[in-house]
């Protein structure tokens, strides 16, 4: 896949995510009256997590559409710059298979090492893998930034589920 095709694919994927989030928020708004009957006191109610997830999905779609459009425009400007951007079939299918296997390992690891440790390792590893595909070679500065991002993701998810919604985590 050429960089222009990849940018266009990212932009279209982002638009689809925005549409899915919009439809979900609209459907959630239609059922809010029924869900508000379950709100008691300071309890955020059952509509909180779907609303947070749909807003996050929409924000991610907006970012992906913008980044894909930027990448597409940049690739179109550099048309004929010499790089084909093609990957081998082995590389194309290795990452999704490794992701599926890492999800199985993540679920197994939750009960062995606990939520915070396993989530940090999972996020760090995949941030490094995905940024390496974008940027090329491995750098220590990027590894430190990946560790910081993985720590932030772990902290936010832990706070939302354990501290805010009070869901027991392994």
N, C-alpha and C positions, 0 to 999 in steps of 0.2 A: 504494500500500500504506500503510495507516495505521500509526502507531507501535506500536500494540498487535499488529497482524499481523506487523510486522517483528520485534518482540521475540519473539513466539511462533515465528516462522520461525527466528530465531537460536538459540533454546533447543532446538528440535527438531533443528536441524543439529548443535548441540553434542552432543546425546545420540547422534546417529548416528555422529559422529566418535569418541566414547568407545566405542561398541559395536565399531566397526571396529578401533580400537586394541586393545581387549580380545581380539577374535577373533585378530588378528595376533599378539599376545603369547602367546596360548594355543597357536597353531600353531607359533610359534617355540620355545616351551618343549618342544613335542612332538618337535621336530627338533634340539634342543640336543645330545643325545648324539651324533648323527651329525656335527654341526658341530664339536664339541669335539675330534674327531680331527684337525682341521686346525690347532689351536692349538699353536704351537711357541714355547717360551721366553716372551719378553715380548710377542710378537705378540698383539694383542687378538682375533684370529680373525675369521672371516667373519660371525659373528652380531652383531658390535658395531654396525655402522651400522643394520641393521634394528631392533635393540633401541632405539637412541637415537632413531631416527625415529618408532617406534611410541610411545615415551614422550612425545616432543614432540607428536605428534598427539593423544594422550590428554590431555595438559595443555592444549593449545589447545582441544580439545573441551570440557573442563571449564570453561575460562574463557568460551568462547562460550555454553555452556549457562547459566552463572551470570549473565553479562551480559545475555543475552536474557531470562532470567527476571526480572531486575531491571528491564529496559526494559519488559517486558510489564506487570509490576505497577505501574510508574510511569505508564504510559499508561492503564491501567485506572483508576487513581486520578484522573487528569485528564480523564476521559471528558467530551467536550463542551467542551474548552478553546478551540475555535475553529480550530485548525490541522488540516487534513485530512491532511497529510503525503504528499500525492500528488505524483508526479514525472511529467514528460511522457515519452512513449514514446521520444523522441529521447535524453533523458538516461539512461533505463533501459538502452538498448542501447549507448550510447556507451562507457561505462566497460568492459564486457567486451571490446568490439572493440579499444579502446585498450590494454587489458592484453595481449591476444593479439599485437598489433603490437609492443608494447614487449618482449615475450619474444623475438620474432624479432630486434629491434634489440639486445637484451641478448646473445644468442648471437653475432651478428655483431660486436658491440663487444668481446667477450672477446679476440679475436685482434688487435684494433687497439690498444686502450688498456690491456689487462691486466685480470686478475680483480678486484683491489681497487678500482680506479677505477670500473669499470663496475658492479660490485655495489653500491658506495656510491651512485652516481647513481641506479640502478634502485630501490634501497630508499628513498632519500630522496624521490624523485619520487612513489612510490606511497604512502608514509606521508603525505605532504602531501595527495595527492588523496583518500585515504580518510578522513583526519581532517577535511578540509574538508567532506566530505559529512556527517559526523556533527555537527560543530560550527557550520558555516555559513561565516563570512567568514575570510579569511586574516589571521593575526597573526604578528608577528616572533617572539614568545615560542614559539609553536607551531612555527615554522620551525626555531628553534634546538633545540628538543626533538626534532624530527624528524631533524635532522642528527645529534644525539647518538645517537638510536636506530639510525639507519642506520649510523653508525660502529660501534656495538656489534655489530650484526648482522653487518656485514662482518668485523669482527675475530674474532668467534666462529666463523663459517663458515670463514674463512681458517685459523684455528688448528686446527680439527677436521680439515679436509681436508689442509692442507699440513703442519702441525706434528705432529699426532697420528697420523693414518692414513697420512701421507706419500704423498698423491696429488699428482702434478704438476699444477699449475694453469697456465692460459695467462697 
